[in-house]
């Protein structure tokens, strides 16, 4: 069984930050091939499965606004290219200004809770009358990663339809992948891996027996990242100090 592994690096990284802690060392220098091989080895329903290819979909941090982050990411990608991944596919970042209501995060559901006017910060109209529960609007700089989900979907479907693989692992919790995952499951077994502590996106759920069957779903733990680290150095590339 030839397995293709398709990684949404943006989703994986921010999931890892939540699982392990943003300032914690020992998880970023991730050996994604070793992680995928371990996930496969846990499956008794995928006999004789071997990794055919690993596709890592990411976008480069802007060097002008974050030189250190750019350099560390570049080092990691170079390390992955020493034989850990078979292809790195790049998206891009888009910077823009957005307006939105001011909000805080609900500690349980993590959904936004709008911040409204109340003492000691009140909002008044032109006549000087208090406006209770007024919503505060803020303008903020927003950077959005674009393209990784499309690149994951494209490589998954091309490899599936061209019969390059017999099964797939997709590491992402992006609900935009619902359709390509559904189409892939109609043709090959698919393992869907949630890299975050959040619940699996509802649109990525399914049944083990969908399509050709033998599908599975798994949620990563902090130990999954910590226990699958690249050697240091990896080839000619040393792990960044803060990692």
Secondary structure, DSSP 4 states (H G I P E B T S, - for coil): -EEEEEEEHHHHHHHHHHHH-TT--SSSSB-HHHHHHHHHHT-SSSTT-EEEEEEEEE-PPPTTT-HHHHHHHHHHHHHHTTTT-SEEEE-EEEEEEEEEE-EEE-TTT--EEE-B-BTTB--B-TTS-B-TTPBPEEEEEEEEEESHHHHHHHHHHHHHHTT--SEEEEE---GGGHHHHHHHHTTSEEEEEE-SSSPPPGGG---TTSTT---EEEE--HHHHHTSBPPSSBTTBPPPTT-
